[in-house]
């Protein structure tokens, strides 16, 4: 488990619950982060931070 307390991979629904936000908003943010290369999706619906700088 990374230092920030999240598991290696997370789902949008889990993030939405933790942040008390709508899943739709979380999905939009994750899509943007994926496009700019900050996260990747090793399996559909799961996301992980990209360790590259």
Secondary structure, 3 states (H helix, E strand, C coil): CCCCCCCCCEEHHHHHHHHCCCHHHHHHHHHHHHHCCCEEEEECCEEEECCCC
